[in-house]
Amino acid sequence: LAGQAMDPVNEYGTAATTIRAFYTALHDGQGEIASGLVVPEKRIIPAFIPTNLTRFYGGLAKPIQLIGIEQTNATTYSVRYTYSTSSKVCNGEAIVTTAEHEARHYIHGIKALNGC
């Protein structure tokens, strides 16, 4: 699968399902759900605090929309998405790292590549 875009059927049971659920929660302005998909030790970082996620993503002019997930190695995925604020349109790309804890996949980190 490395280097190929994943579809929802093939990604079932992989960390990509967690990534998809995370971006769906952001789309819906559900910071509590999104934060719960992040490794527990990082939920206190401002970027992953539920109220901060809800405030930013819930207030977008056009909600974040996941465009694609591509697995790059066992724990790393390239993610493309788009959203709009009141002043700009973002066509974003990020590297999402994942971790497994107690047989569940979590997001370990997100590195935005183009400022979005």
DSSP file (Angstrom, degrees, kcal/mol; ACC not computed):
  #  RESIDUE AA STRUCTURE BP1 BP2  ACC     N-H-->O    O-->H-N    N-H-->O    O-->H-N    TCO  KAPPA ALPHA  PHI   PSI    X-CA   Y-CA   Z-CA
    1    1 A L    >         0   0    0      0, 0.0     3,-2.3     0, 0.0    70,-0.3   0.000 360.0 360.0 360.0 -19.8    0.0    0.0    0.0
    2    2 A A  T 3   +     0   0    0      1,-0.3    70,-0.2    68,-0.1     3,-0.1  -0.238 360.0  12.9 -56.0 132.2    2.9    2.4    0.5
    3    3 A G  T 3  S+     0   0    0     68,-3.0     2,-0.4     1,-0.2    -1,-0.3   0.441 106.2 104.6  83.8  -0.6    2.8    5.2   -2.0
    4    4 A Q  S <  S-     0   0    0     -3,-2.3    67,-0.9    67,-0.4    -1,-0.2  -0.909  77.4-108.6-115.9 143.1   -0.8    4.6   -3.1
    5    5 A A  B     -A   70   0A   0     -2,-0.4     2,-0.3    65,-0.2    65,-0.2  -0.406  38.1-131.6 -63.4 141.7   -3.9    6.5   -2.1
    6    6 A M        -     0   0    0     63,-2.9    63,-0.4    -2,-0.1    -1,-0.1  -0.749  11.2-149.3 -99.3 143.1   -6.1    4.5    0.2
    7    7 A D     >  -     0   0    0     -2,-0.3     4,-2.0    61,-0.1     5,-0.2  -0.780  32.5-106.1-104.4 158.5   -9.8    3.9   -0.2
    8    8 A P  H  > S+     0   0    0      0, 0.0     4,-0.5     0, 0.0    -1,-0.1   0.775 117.4  52.2 -56.9 -29.8  -12.0    3.5    2.8
    9    9 A V  H >4 S+     0   0    0      1,-0.2     3,-0.8     2,-0.2    -3,-0.0   0.947 112.9  42.4 -72.0 -47.6  -12.5   -0.3    2.2
   10   10 A N  H 34 S+     0   0    0      1,-0.2    -1,-0.2    -3,-0.2    -4,-0.0   0.771 112.2  55.0 -70.5 -25.4   -8.8   -1.1    2.0
   11   11 A E  H >< S+     0   0    0     -4,-2.0     3,-2.5     5,-0.1     6,-0.6   0.593  77.0 125.9 -84.4  -8.7   -7.9    1.2    4.9
   12   12 A Y  T << S+     0   0    0     -3,-0.8     3,-0.1    -4,-0.5    -3,-0.0  -0.233  79.0  14.0 -53.8 130.5  -10.4   -0.6    7.3
   13   13 A G  T 3  S+     0   0    0      1,-0.3    -1,-0.3     2,-0.0     2,-0.2   0.407 108.3 102.6  84.6  -2.2   -8.6   -1.7   10.4
   14   14 A T  S X> S-     0   0    0     -3,-2.5     3,-1.4     1,-0.0     4,-0.6  -0.530  92.5 -97.1-102.9 174.6   -5.5    0.4    9.7
   15   15 A A  H 3> S+     0   0    0      1,-0.3     4,-2.1     2,-0.2     3,-0.4   0.735 116.7  76.0 -62.6 -21.0   -4.4    3.6   11.3
   16   16 A A  H 3> S+     0   0    0      1,-0.2     4,-2.7     2,-0.2    -1,-0.3   0.827  87.9  58.5 -61.3 -30.5   -5.9    5.4    8.2
   17   17 A T  H <> S+     0   0    0     -3,-1.4     4,-2.3    -6,-0.6    -1,-0.2   0.887 105.8  48.9 -66.0 -36.2   -9.4    4.7    9.7
   18   18 A T  H  X S+     0   0    0     -4,-0.6     4,-2.4    -3,-0.4    -2,-0.2   0.914 111.4  49.2 -66.8 -42.8   -8.3    6.7   12.8
   19   19 A I  H  X S+     0   0    0     -4,-2.1     4,-2.3     2,-0.2     5,-0.2   0.927 111.6  49.1 -62.1 -44.9   -7.0    9.5   10.6
   20   20 A R  H  X S+     0   0    0     -4,-2.7     4,-2.0     1,-0.2    -1,-0.2   0.915 111.8  48.8 -61.2 -43.3  -10.2    9.6    8.6
   21   21 A A  H  X S+     0   0    0     -4,-2.3     4,-2.4     2,-0.2    -1,-0.2   0.885 109.5  53.6 -64.1 -38.6  -12.3    9.7   11.8
   22   22 A F  H  X S+     0   0    0     -4,-2.4     4,-2.1     1,-0.2    -2,-0.2   0.943 111.7  43.2 -60.8 -49.9  -10.1   12.5   13.2
   23   23 A Y  H  X S+     0   0    0     -4,-2.3     4,-2.4     1,-0.2    -1,-0.2   0.820 112.0  54.4 -69.7 -29.8  -10.7   14.7   10.1
   24   24 A T  H  X S+     0   0    0     -4,-2.0     4,-1.9    -5,-0.2    -1,-0.2   0.918 108.3  49.4 -66.2 -42.9  -14.4   13.8   10.1
   25   25 A A  H  <>S+     0   0    0     -4,-2.4     5,-3.1     2,-0.2     4,-0.3   0.907 111.3  49.1 -62.5 -41.5  -14.6   15.0   13.7
   26   26 A L  H ><5S+     0   0    0     -4,-2.1     3,-1.6     3,-0.2    38,-0.2   0.924 108.2  54.0 -62.4 -43.5  -12.8   18.2   12.8
   27   27 A H  H 3<5S+     0   0    0     -4,-2.4    -1,-0.2     1,-0.3    -2,-0.2   0.887 111.5  45.7 -55.0 -40.2  -15.2   18.7    9.8
   28   28 A D  T 3<5S-     0   0    0     -4,-1.9    -1,-0.3    -5,-0.1    -2,-0.2   0.418 115.3-116.0 -85.8   1.3  -18.1   18.4   12.2
   29   29 A G  T < 5 +     0   0    0     -3,-1.6     2,-1.1    -4,-0.3    -3,-0.2   0.781  67.2 144.6  70.3  26.2  -16.6   20.7   14.8
   30   30 A Q     >< +     0   0    0     -5,-3.1     4,-2.3     1,-0.2     3,-0.2  -0.664  15.7 167.3-100.8  77.5  -16.3   17.9   17.3
   31   31 A G  H  > S+     0   0    0     -2,-1.1     4,-2.8     1,-0.2     5,-0.2   0.822  73.4  58.2 -61.1 -34.7  -13.1   18.7   19.1
   32   32 A E  H  > S+     0   0    0      2,-0.2     4,-1.5     1,-0.2    -1,-0.2   0.919 110.1  43.0 -63.0 -44.3  -13.8   16.2   21.9
   33   33 A I  H  > S+     0   0    0     -3,-0.2     4,-0.5     2,-0.2    -2,-0.2   0.937 115.1  49.5 -66.9 -46.8  -14.0   13.3   19.5
   34   34 A A  H >< S+     0   0    0     -4,-2.3     3,-1.5     1,-0.2    -2,-0.2   0.926 110.4  50.1 -59.3 -46.2  -11.0   14.5   17.5
   35   35 A S  H >< S+     0   0    0     -4,-2.8     3,-1.8     1,-0.3    -1,-0.2   0.851 102.2  62.2 -62.0 -34.9   -8.8   14.9   20.6
   36   36 A G  H 3< S+     0   0    0     -4,-1.5    -1,-0.3     1,-0.3    -2,-0.2   0.636  97.3  59.0 -66.0 -13.5   -9.8   11.4   21.7
   37   37 A L  T << S+     0   0    0     -3,-1.5    70,-2.9    -4,-0.5     2,-0.3   0.390  91.2  86.9 -95.0   1.5   -8.1   10.0   18.6
   38   38 A V  B <  S-b  107   0A   0     -3,-1.8    70,-0.2    68,-0.2     5,-0.1  -0.753  99.6 -86.0 -98.8 147.2   -4.8   11.6   19.6
   39   39 A V    >   -     0   0    0     68,-2.7     3,-2.2    -2,-0.3     4,-0.5  -0.260  44.2-118.0 -51.9 136.8   -2.3    9.7   21.9
   40   40 A P  G >  S+     0   0    0      0, 0.0     3,-1.3     0, 0.0     4,-0.2   0.820 109.7  59.3 -51.5 -39.4   -3.4   10.5   25.5
   41   41 A E  G 3  S+     0   0    0      1,-0.3     3,-0.3     2,-0.1    -2,-0.1   0.664 106.3  49.1 -68.6 -13.9   -0.1   12.2   26.4
   42   42 A K  G X  S+     0   0    0     -3,-2.2     3,-1.4     1,-0.2     6,-0.3   0.446  82.2  90.9-102.9  -1.0   -0.6   14.8   23.7
   43   43 A R  T <  S+     0   0    0     -3,-1.3    -1,-0.2    -4,-0.5    -2,-0.1   0.608  83.3  58.5 -70.5  -9.5   -4.2   15.8   24.4
   44   44 A I  T 3  S+     0   0    0     -3,-0.3    -1,-0.3    -4,-0.2     5,-0.1   0.507  79.4 104.4 -95.9  -6.7   -2.9   18.6   26.7
   45   45 A I  S X> S-     0   0    0     -3,-1.4     3,-2.5     1,-0.1     4,-0.7  -0.588  84.0-120.0 -71.9 133.9   -0.9   20.3   23.9
   46   46 A P  G >4 S+     0   0    0      0, 0.0     3,-0.9     0, 0.0     6,-0.1   0.818 111.0  58.5 -47.0 -39.0   -2.8   23.4   22.9
   47   47 A A  G 34 S+     0   0    0      1,-0.2    -4,-0.1     5,-0.1    -3,-0.0   0.747 114.4  37.3 -64.7 -22.0   -3.2   22.2   19.3
   48   48 A F  G <4 S+     0   0    0     -3,-2.5    -1,-0.2    -6,-0.3   -10,-0.1   0.330  81.9 121.5-114.3   6.3   -5.0   19.0   20.5
   49   49 A I    XX  -     0   0    0     -3,-0.9     4,-2.4    -4,-0.7     3,-0.5  -0.559  67.2-127.9 -70.1 131.2   -7.1   20.4   23.4
   50   50 A P  H 3> S+     0   0    0      0, 0.0     4,-2.7     0, 0.0     5,-0.2   0.866 105.5  49.3 -50.4 -46.5  -10.8   19.7   22.6
   51   51 A T  H 3> S+     0   0    0      1,-0.2     4,-2.5     2,-0.2     5,-0.2   0.878 111.8  49.6 -65.5 -35.4  -12.1   23.2   23.1
   52   52 A N  H <> S+     0   0    0     -3,-0.5     4,-2.4     2,-0.2     5,-0.3   0.911 111.7  48.3 -67.6 -41.8   -9.3   24.6   20.9
   53   53 A L  H  X>S+     0   0    0     -4,-2.4     4,-2.3     2,-0.2     5,-0.6   0.931 114.2  46.4 -62.1 -45.4  -10.1   22.1   18.1
   54   54 A T  H  X5S+     0   0    0     -4,-2.7     4,-1.9    -5,-0.2     5,-0.2   0.921 112.1  50.8 -63.2 -44.4  -13.8   22.9   18.4
   55   55 A R  H  X5S+     0   0    0     -4,-2.5     4,-0.6    -5,-0.2    -2,-0.2   0.939 119.1  34.9 -61.4 -49.3  -13.2   26.6   18.4
   56   56 A F  H ><5S+     0   0    0     -4,-2.4     3,-0.6     2,-0.2    -2,-0.2   0.982 126.3  35.2 -72.1 -56.6  -11.0   26.7   15.3
   57   57 A Y  H ><5S+     0   0    0     -4,-2.3     3,-0.8    -5,-0.3     7,-0.2   0.811 116.8  53.9 -73.1 -29.2  -12.5   23.9   13.1
   58   58 A G  H 3<<S+     0   0    0     -4,-1.9    -1,-0.2    -5,-0.6    -2,-0.2   0.700 108.6  51.6 -74.1 -18.6  -16.1   24.6   14.2
   59   59 A G  T << S+     0   0    0     -4,-0.6    -1,-0.2    -3,-0.6    -2,-0.2   0.304  79.5 125.8-102.0   9.2  -15.7   28.2   13.2
   60   60 A L    <   -     0   0    0     -3,-0.8    25,-0.2    -4,-0.2    -3,-0.0  -0.362  63.1-133.9 -69.4 146.7  -14.3   27.8    9.6
   61   61 A A  S    S+     0   0    0     23,-1.1    24,-0.2     1,-0.3    -1,-0.1   0.900 103.7  19.7 -63.7 -40.8  -16.1   29.5    6.7
   62   62 A K  E    S- C   0  84A   0     22,-2.0    22,-2.1     3,-0.0    -1,-0.3  -0.982  99.5-117.9-129.1 118.6  -15.9   26.1    4.8
   63   63 A P  E     -     0   0A   0      0, 0.0   -36,-0.1     0, 0.0    19,-0.1  -0.079  38.0 -88.1 -57.3 153.0  -15.3   23.1    7.0
   64   64 A I  E     -     0   0A   0     -7,-0.2     2,-0.5   -38,-0.2    19,-0.2  -0.363  44.4-162.4 -60.8 137.4  -12.2   21.0    6.6
   65   65 A Q  E     - C   0  82A   0     17,-2.8    17,-1.8    -3,-0.1     2,-0.3  -0.985  15.2-132.8-128.7 120.6  -12.6   18.3    4.0
   66   66 A L  E     + C   0  81A   0     -2,-0.5    15,-0.3    15,-0.2     3,-0.1  -0.572  24.0 178.7 -71.5 128.7  -10.3   15.3    3.8
   67   67 A I  E     -     0   0A   0     13,-3.1     2,-0.3     1,-0.3    14,-0.2   0.809  58.3 -18.2 -99.5 -41.1   -9.2   14.8    0.2
   68   68 A G  E     - C   0  80A   0     12,-1.7    12,-2.4     2,-0.0     2,-0.4  -0.989  42.8-147.8-167.0 155.4   -6.9   11.8    0.5
   69   69 A I  E     - C   0  79A   0    -63,-0.4   -63,-2.9    -2,-0.3     2,-0.4  -0.998  16.8-176.6-127.9 130.5   -4.8    9.6    2.7
   70   70 A E  E     -AC   5  78A   0      8,-2.7     8,-3.4    -2,-0.4     2,-0.4  -0.987  22.2-134.5-130.2 123.0   -1.6    7.9    1.4
   71   71 A Q  E     + C   0  77A   0    -67,-0.9   -68,-3.0    -2,-0.4   -67,-0.4  -0.607  23.0 177.0 -76.9 129.6    0.4    5.5    3.5
   72   72 A T  E     -     0   0A   0      4,-2.8     2,-0.3    -2,-0.4     5,-0.2   0.709  66.8 -18.4-105.7 -28.0    4.1    6.3    3.3
   73   73 A N  E >  S- C   0  76A   0      3,-1.6     3,-0.5   -72,-0.0    -1,-0.3  -0.895  91.4 -64.5-158.4-169.1    5.4    3.7    5.8
   74   74 A A  T 3  S+     0   0    0     -2,-0.3     3,-0.0     1,-0.2    -3,-0.0   0.796 131.4  15.4 -58.1 -31.5    4.1    1.5    8.7
   75   75 A T  T 3  S+     0   0    0    -60,-0.0    23,-2.7    22,-0.0     2,-0.4   0.330 112.2  81.7-125.4   6.4    3.2    4.5   10.9
   76   76 A T  E <   -CD  73  97A   0     -3,-0.5    -4,-2.8    21,-0.2    -3,-1.6  -0.941  48.2-178.5-125.6 138.5    3.3    7.5    8.6
   77   77 A Y  E     -CD  71  96A   0     19,-2.4    19,-3.1    -2,-0.4     2,-0.5  -0.976  23.4-136.4-133.4 144.0    0.6    8.9    6.2
   78   78 A S  E     -CD  70  95A   0     -8,-3.4    -8,-2.7    -2,-0.4     2,-0.4  -0.894  29.2-166.5 -96.8 128.5    0.5   11.8    3.8
   79   79 A V  E     -CD  69  94A   0     15,-2.9    15,-2.4    -2,-0.5     2,-0.4  -0.952  10.2-163.7-123.1 134.6   -2.9   13.6    4.2
   80   80 A R  E     +CD  68  93A   0    -12,-2.4   -13,-3.1    -2,-0.4   -12,-1.7  -0.940  21.5 153.6-116.6 141.8   -4.4   16.1    1.8
   81   81 A Y  E     -CD  66  92A   0     11,-2.2    11,-1.8    -2,-0.4     2,-0.3  -0.957  26.0-144.5-156.2 168.0   -7.3   18.4    2.8
   82   82 A T  E     +CD  65  91A   0    -17,-1.8   -17,-2.8    -2,-0.3     2,-0.3  -0.988  22.1 154.5-140.2 150.5   -9.0   21.7    2.1
   83   83 A Y  E     - D   0  90A   0      7,-2.0     7,-3.5    -2,-0.3     2,-0.4  -0.965  26.3-133.7-162.5 167.0  -10.8   24.3    4.2
   84   84 A S  E     -CD  62  89A   0    -22,-2.1   -22,-2.0    -2,-0.3   -23,-1.1  -0.993   8.9-166.0-131.9 137.5  -11.5   28.0    4.2
   85   85 A T        -     0   0    0      3,-2.9   -25,-0.1    -2,-0.4    -2,-0.0  -0.430  50.4 -89.6 -97.9-175.5  -11.3   30.7    6.8
   86   86 A S  S    S+     0   0    0      1,-0.2     3,-0.1    -2,-0.2   -26,-0.0   0.726 126.8  32.2 -68.6 -18.3  -13.0   34.1    6.4
   87   87 A S  S    S+     0   0    0      1,-0.2     2,-0.3     0, 0.0    -1,-0.2   0.571 121.3  21.8-117.8 -10.4   -9.8   35.4    4.8
   88   88 A K        -     0   0    0      2,-0.0    -3,-2.9     0, 0.0     2,-0.5  -0.999  58.0-127.8-156.5 158.6   -8.2   32.5    2.9
   89   89 A V  E     -D   84   0A   0     -2,-0.3     2,-0.5    -5,-0.2    -5,-0.2  -0.910  26.7-155.0-103.9 131.9   -8.6   29.1    1.3
   90   90 A C  E     -D   83   0A   0     -7,-3.5    -7,-2.0    -2,-0.5     2,-0.7  -0.940  16.7-174.1-112.3 124.2   -6.2   26.4    2.4
   91   91 A N  E     -D   82   0A   0     -2,-0.5    -9,-0.2    -9,-0.2     2,-0.1  -0.878  35.1-170.4-108.5  93.0   -5.3   23.4    0.2
   92   92 A G  E     -D   81   0A   0    -11,-1.8   -11,-2.2    -2,-0.7     2,-0.3  -0.442  26.6-170.9 -96.7 158.4   -3.3   21.6    2.9
   93   93 A E  E     +D   80   0A   0    -13,-0.2    20,-3.1    -2,-0.1    21,-0.6  -0.990  14.5 175.2-140.0 140.4   -1.0   18.7    3.1
   94   94 A A  E     -DE  79 112A   0    -15,-2.4   -15,-2.9    -2,-0.3     2,-0.6  -0.976  31.7-126.8-143.5 155.7    0.4   17.1    6.3
   95   95 A I  E     -DE  78 111A   0     16,-2.3    16,-2.6    -2,-0.3     2,-0.6  -0.931  29.6-163.7-100.6 121.2    2.4   14.2    7.5
   96   96 A V  E     -DE  77 110A   0    -19,-3.1   -19,-2.4    -2,-0.6     2,-0.4  -0.927   1.7-160.8-110.5 122.7    0.5   12.3   10.1
   97   97 A T  E     -DE  76 109A   0     12,-2.5    11,-3.1    -2,-0.6    12,-1.7  -0.801  10.8-160.9-100.6 146.8    2.4    9.9   12.3
   98   98 A T  E     - E   0 107A   0    -23,-2.7     2,-0.3    -2,-0.4     9,-0.2  -0.802   8.5-163.7-124.4 163.8    0.5    7.2   14.2
   99   99 A A  E     - E   0 106A   0      7,-2.3     7,-2.8    -2,-0.3     2,-0.5  -0.986  16.8-131.4-144.1 151.8    1.0    5.0   17.2
  100  100 A E  E     + E   0 105A   0     -2,-0.3     2,-0.4     5,-0.2     5,-0.2  -0.909  26.0 173.7-108.4 133.3   -0.6    1.9   18.5
  101  101 A H  E >  S- E   0 104A   0      3,-2.7     3,-1.3    -2,-0.5    -2,-0.0  -0.978  70.5 -11.9-141.2 123.5   -1.6    1.6   22.2
  102  102 A E  T 3  S-     0   0    0     -2,-0.4    -1,-0.1     1,-0.3     3,-0.1   0.913 129.0 -53.9  50.7  48.0   -3.6   -1.2   23.7
  103  103 A A  T 3  S+     0   0    0      1,-0.2     2,-0.4    -3,-0.0    -1,-0.3   0.641 117.3 110.1  64.5  19.0   -4.5   -2.5   20.2
  104  104 A R  E <   - E   0 101A   0     -3,-1.3    -3,-2.7   -86,-0.0     2,-0.4  -0.947  65.8-126.6-122.2 146.7   -5.9    0.8   19.1
  105  105 A H  E     + E   0 100A   0     -2,-0.4     2,-0.3    -5,-0.2    -5,-0.2  -0.738  31.3 177.6 -90.6 137.5   -4.5    3.3   16.5
  106  106 A Y  E     - E   0  99A   0     -7,-2.8    -7,-2.3    -2,-0.4     2,-0.5  -0.916  35.5-104.6-132.4 160.0   -3.9    6.9   17.6
  107  107 A I  E     -bE  38  98A   0    -70,-2.9   -68,-2.7    -2,-0.3    -9,-0.3  -0.768  31.7-179.5 -83.4 127.4   -2.6   10.0   16.0
  108  108 A H  E     -     0   0A   0    -11,-3.1     2,-0.3    -2,-0.5   -10,-0.2   0.760  62.7 -13.2 -98.1 -32.5    0.9   10.7   17.4
  109  109 A G  E     - E   0  97A   0    -12,-1.7   -12,-2.5     2,-0.0     2,-0.4  -0.981  48.8-149.9-167.0 156.1    1.7   13.9   15.5
  110  110 A I  E     - E   0  96A   0     -2,-0.3     2,-0.6   -14,-0.2   -14,-0.2  -0.991   9.4-170.2-134.4 124.5    0.7   16.1   12.6
  111  111 A K  E     - E   0  95A   0    -16,-2.6   -16,-2.3    -2,-0.4     2,-0.2  -0.928  16.2-145.7-117.9 107.7    3.2   18.2   10.6
  112  112 A A  E     - E   0  94A   0     -2,-0.6   -18,-0.3   -18,-0.2     3,-0.1  -0.516   8.6-162.6 -70.2 135.5    1.5   20.7    8.2
  113  113 A L  S    S+     0   0    0    -20,-3.1   -19,-0.1    -2,-0.2    -1,-0.1   0.686  79.3  30.1 -95.9 -20.2    3.7   21.0    5.1
  114  114 A N  S    S-     0   0    0    -21,-0.6    -1,-0.1     0, 0.0   -23,-0.1   0.053 113.9 -91.1-133.9  29.4    2.4   24.2    3.6
  115  115 A G              0   0    0    -22,-0.1   -23,-0.1    -3,-0.1    -3,-0.0   0.536 360.0 360.0  78.8   5.0    1.2   26.4    6.4
  116  116 A C              0   0    0    -23,-0.2   -24,-0.2   -25,-0.1    -1,-0.1   0.390 360.0 360.0-112.6 360.0   -2.4   25.1    6.2
